[in-house]
Amino acid sequence: MPDPLLRLLWSQAIESEENPPLALCASEKYIVVTLVDKSVHVLNPDGIQQRSFTDLSDRVWLLAIHEDRLIMSQEEGTILQYNLLSGASLATLTGHTTRIGALHVSTQTLPILFSGSKDGSIRVWDFLGATCLAVLSGTHAGLVRHLHTDAATLFSCSDDGMACIWDTRTYTLVHRLRVSGEATFGAVSSTSLFFTGSGDGQIRVWDRGNGSLLASIDAHKPVVNGLLLHEGRLVSTGTDGWAKVWSVGTFELLSSMKMHDHAVTARGIANGWLVTGGKDGGYETDVCGIDSRIRAWNMDAMRTEGNEHGKEEFGTPAMMIRDLKVVPGRVVVSMVKRGKPTIEAWEVNK
């Protein structure tokens, strides 16, 4: 008998009432979740809790993992580093003056950490040596929400409606792009293109070489809150609950699926399935307090709008789906279920 397409591997509640999760990060060795009470919890791939950090001075909003090193950004802009094996503090990185909105670790050459803040700056760190290599400033005037690298290029997006393309060899600005008057929530890049999704519901397609705008796509209402690339296709999600698939070559809509009644709150692609978390059946004030689901859409079984073929549901409803991460062989989800912060791991088969 073939393996089920979606199989729960484990579900682990953290004993902490009325204390929802904030940040989630997962690697092949570790799963780390932070909670509103400023605590940080480390689990192994089997869902067994390994250690907790409970003496931090502020909430942790963002996480990154590099080998056995945990990188955390606190609310006031400080970046902490801990050894996940021993629990020892390794270094503290200071320089940002307020909340950090994006962390990105690049290992294309030397391990480099990029951090973007509400102070408008992007800092470049040799985090192993606890040294700031460069400060990229003067381009963003709001919270930097997105950072990613591709070859020798850094892409950044912020709340002020601007997106920037940087040369990471010289840490200089290549292009400054006016996306819209709204915040930019998602961005991805291909070999020659840069895609941004923003609060005006538009996906914009840019030539990453010369910075020109190639297309503006009316994608979601009101907000495009996530973008992914998969096998030459662009996948978008929105606060309207829809997931849509677009041609990277022609920018035409290929397929769409109503994943949730309300906003998609998390997304990832695993083994050809688009996996999303989102709001269903009401808001969090629903009388039952149960309104969020995890759903998956088979990308190889795409159909036209409104056809539910290829959509599956994971497990039982939760009060809130906070985030999900895809690691080899599984999807890790943070949520609130039965009043407790909970982590679940799901196997997704083709």
C-alpha positions in Angstrom: 0.0 0.0 0.0 1.5 3.4 -0.9 2.4 5.9 1.8 -0.3 8.6 2.4 0.3 11.9 0.7 0.2 13.8 4.0 1.3 12.1 7.2 1.6 13.6 10.7 5.0 12.7 12.1 4.6 14.3 15.5 2.8 17.1 17.4 4.5 18.7 20.4 2.8 21.2 22.7 4.9 23.6 24.7 3.6 23.9 28.2 2.8 27.6 28.2 -0.8 28.8 28.3 -2.0 31.9 26.4 1.5 32.4 24.9 1.4 32.2 21.1 4.5 31.6 19.0 6.4 34.5 17.2 9.3 33.1 15.2 10.0 29.7 13.7 13.2 28.3 12.1 14.1 24.8 11.1 17.1 22.9 9.8 17.8 19.2 9.3 19.1 19.1 12.9 17.1 21.7 14.8 13.7 23.3 15.2 13.5 26.6 17.1 10.4 28.5 18.1 10.1 31.8 20.1 7.1 32.8 22.2 5.5 36.0 23.3 6.8 35.6 26.9 10.4 36.1 25.5 11.3 32.4 25.8 13.0 30.3 23.0 12.6 26.6 22.7 14.8 24.2 20.8 13.5 20.8 19.5 15.3 18.0 17.6 13.9 16.6 14.3 11.8 14.1 16.3 10.0 16.8 18.3 11.8 16.2 21.6 12.6 19.4 23.4 16.4 19.9 23.8 16.7 23.1 25.7 15.1 26.5 26.4 16.3 30.0 26.7 14.1 31.8 29.3 16.3 34.7 30.6 16.3 36.9 27.5 15.6 40.6 28.0 13.2 41.1 25.1 11.0 39.2 22.6 12.7 37.5 19.7 11.0 38.2 16.4 13.4 36.6 13.9 15.6 33.5 13.8 18.3 32.0 11.6 20.4 28.8 12.0 23.9 28.3 10.6 25.2 24.8 11.5 25.1 24.6 15.3 24.7 28.4 15.7 21.4 30.1 16.5 21.0 33.8 15.5 18.1 35.8 17.1 17.0 39.4 16.7 15.3 41.0 19.6 12.7 43.7 19.6 15.0 46.6 20.3 17.4 45.7 17.4 20.1 43.5 19.2 21.2 40.3 17.5 22.2 37.4 19.8 24.1 34.3 18.9 24.0 31.0 20.9 25.5 27.6 20.5 22.7 25.1 20.0 24.7 22.2 21.3 25.9 23.7 24.6 23.4 26.6 25.0 26.4 29.0 25.5 26.2 32.6 24.4 28.6 33.3 21.6 28.3 36.9 20.6 26.0 40.0 20.6 25.8 42.2 17.5 24.8 45.8 18.1 24.3 48.7 15.7 20.6 48.8 14.7 18.6 51.3 16.8 15.2 49.7 16.6 13.3 46.5 15.5 14.9 44.2 12.8 12.5 43.1 10.1 14.6 40.7 8.1 17.6 38.4 8.7 19.3 36.4 6.0 22.4 34.1 6.1 24.4 33.7 2.9 27.0 31.0 2.6 27.9 31.5 -1.1 31.4 32.6 -0.2 32.1 33.2 3.5 29.2 32.9 6.0 27.6 36.4 6.0 24.6 37.7 7.9 22.4 40.5 6.5 20.0 42.3 8.8 17.5 45.0 7.9 15.8 47.3 10.4 13.1 49.8 10.9 15.9 52.3 11.2 16.2 52.0 7.4 19.6 50.4 7.3 20.9 47.1 6.2 24.0 45.8 8.1 26.4 43.2 6.7 28.0 41.0 9.4 30.9 38.5 9.6 28.8 36.9 12.3 31.4 34.2 13.1 33.9 37.0 13.9 31.1 39.3 15.4 32.2 42.1 13.1 30.1 44.6 11.0 31.5 44.7 7.5 29.3 47.4 6.0 26.2 49.5 6.6 23.9 50.0 3.6 21.8 53.1 4.3 20.1 56.1 2.7 17.8 54.0 0.5 15.0 52.7 2.8 12.9 54.9 5.0 10.8 52.1 6.6 11.0 48.7 8.1 13.1 46.4 5.9 10.9 43.3 5.6 12.7 41.2 3.1 16.3 40.2 2.3 17.7 37.5 0.0 20.8 36.9 -2.0 21.4 35.4 -5.4 24.9 35.0 -6.8 26.6 38.3 -6.0 23.4 40.2 -5.6 21.4 41.3 -2.5 17.7 42.1 -2.8 15.9 44.2 -0.2 12.3 45.4 0.3 10.7 47.7 2.9 7.6 49.3 4.2 8.3 52.6 2.3 7.4 50.9 -1.0 11.0 50.7 -2.2 13.0 47.7 -3.4 16.8 47.8 -3.9 19.3 45.6 -5.7 22.9 45.6 -4.3 26.2 44.3 -5.4 27.5 42.1 -2.5 31.1 42.3 -3.8 31.3 46.0 -3.2 28.2 46.5 -1.0 27.0 49.3 -3.4 23.6 50.1 -4.7 22.8 48.9 -8.2 19.1 49.8 -8.6 16.6 51.6 -6.4 13.1 50.6 -7.5 9.8 52.4 -6.7 7.5 49.5 -6.1 4.4 51.3 -4.9 3.2 53.6 -2.1 2.5 50.4 0.0 4.7 48.1 1.9 6.4 45.2 0.0 5.8 41.9 1.6 7.4 39.3 -0.7 10.1 39.1 -3.3 11.9 36.4 -5.3 14.4 36.4 -8.1 15.2 34.2 -11.1 18.3 34.4 -13.3 17.2 37.6 -15.1 14.1 38.8 -13.2 13.1 40.2 -9.8 9.5 39.8 -8.6 7.9 42.0 -5.8 4.5 41.7 -4.2 3.0 44.6 -2.2 0.2 46.1 -0.3 -1.6 47.4 -3.4 -2.3 43.8 -4.6 0.2 44.0 -7.5 3.1 41.8 -8.5 5.7 43.7 -10.3 8.3 42.1 -12.6 11.7 43.9 -12.9 14.7 43.3 -15.2 17.4 42.7 -12.6 20.1 43.8 -15.0 18.9 47.3 -15.9 16.2 47.8 -13.2 13.3 48.4 -15.7 9.7 47.5 -14.9 8.6 44.8 -17.3 5.1 44.1 -16.0 2.6 44.9 -13.3 0.1 42.2 -12.5 -3.2 42.7 -10.7 -2.8 39.6 -8.5 -4.7 39.8 -5.1 -7.1 42.0 -3.2 -6.0 43.7 -1.1 -2.4 42.5 -0.4 0.1 40.1 -2.0 1.7 38.6 1.2 4.0 35.9 -0.3 5.9 34.9 -3.4 7.6 31.6 -4.3 9.4 30.2 -7.4 8.9 26.6 -8.3 10.1 24.9 -11.5 9.8 28.0 -13.7 6.5 29.1 -12.2 5.8 32.0 -9.8 3.4 31.3 -6.9 1.7 34.1 -5.1 -0.5 34.2 -2.0 -2.7 36.9 -0.6 -4.8 38.2 2.2 -7.8 37.2 0.1 -7.0 33.5 0.8 -6.1 32.7 -2.8 -2.9 31.0 -4.1 -2.1 31.7 -7.8 0.4 30.3 -10.2 1.9 32.5 -13.0 4.1 31.9 -16.0 7.6 33.3 -15.5 7.9 33.7 -19.2 4.6 35.4 -20.2 3.4 36.6 -16.7 0.0 35.0 -17.5 -2.2 33.3 -14.8 -1.9 29.5 -15.2 -4.0 28.4 -12.3 -5.5 29.5 -9.0 -6.9 27.9 -5.9 -9.0 29.3 -3.0 -6.9 27.9 -0.1 -8.5 29.6 2.8 -11.6 31.6 3.7 -9.5 34.5 4.8 -5.8 35.4 4.7 -3.0 33.0 3.9 -0.6 33.4 6.9 2.2 30.9 5.9 3.4 29.2 2.8 6.0 26.8 1.4 6.6 24.2 -1.3 7.4 20.6 -0.5 7.7 17.7 -3.0 5.5 19.5 -5.5 2.8 20.5 -3.0 2.1 24.1 -2.1 1.5 24.0 1.7 -0.3 26.9 3.3 -1.6 27.9 6.7 -4.5 30.4 6.9 -7.7 31.6 8.4 -11.0 29.6 7.8 -14.5 29.7 9.2 -14.2 33.0 11.0 -11.7 35.2 12.7 -9.9 34.5 16.0 -13.0 35.9 17.9 -15.0 33.0 16.5 -17.1 31.5 19.3 -15.3 28.2 19.0 -11.8 29.8 18.8 -11.0 27.4 16.0 -10.4 29.0 12.7 -7.1 28.1 11.1 -6.2 25.2 8.9 -3.1 23.7 7.1 -3.9 22.9 3.4 -1.8 21.6 0.5 -2.3 21.9 -3.2 -0.7 19.5 -5.6 1.2 21.7 -8.1 1.2 18.9 -10.6 -2.6 18.7 -10.6 -3.3 22.3 -11.3 -6.8 23.1 -12.6 -8.7 26.2 -13.5 -10.1 28.6 -10.9 -12.6 27.1 -8.5 -11.8 23.5 -9.2 -10.9 21.9 -5.9 -9.0 19.0 -7.5 -5.6 18.4 -5.9 -6.3 20.2 -2.6 -5.9 18.3 0.7 -6.2 19.3 4.3 -3.7 18.5 7.1 -4.9 17.3 10.5 -7.3 19.2 12.8 -8.1 22.9 12.9 -6.0 25.2 15.1 -6.7 28.5 16.8 -3.9 30.1 14.8 -1.3 29.1 12.3 1.8 31.3 12.8 4.4 30.0 10.4 5.6 27.0 8.5 9.1 25.9 7.2 10.0 23.3 4.7 13.0 21.1 5.4 14.0 18.0 3.5 11.3 15.4 3.9 8.9 17.4 6.0 7.0 20.6 6.8 7.3 22.1 10.2 4.4 24.2 11.4 4.0 26.6 14.5 0.5 27.2 15.8 -1.8 27.6 18.7 -3.9 24.5 19.3 -6.1 23.8 22.4 -4.8 27.0 23.9 -1.1 26.0 23.8 1.8 26.9 21.5 2.3 23.7 19.4 4.8 22.5 16.8 3.8 19.8 14.2 5.9 18.0 11.7 4.3 16.6 8.5 5.7 14.3 5.9 4.7 15.3 2.4 4.9 12.6 -0.3 4.6 12.9 -4.1 
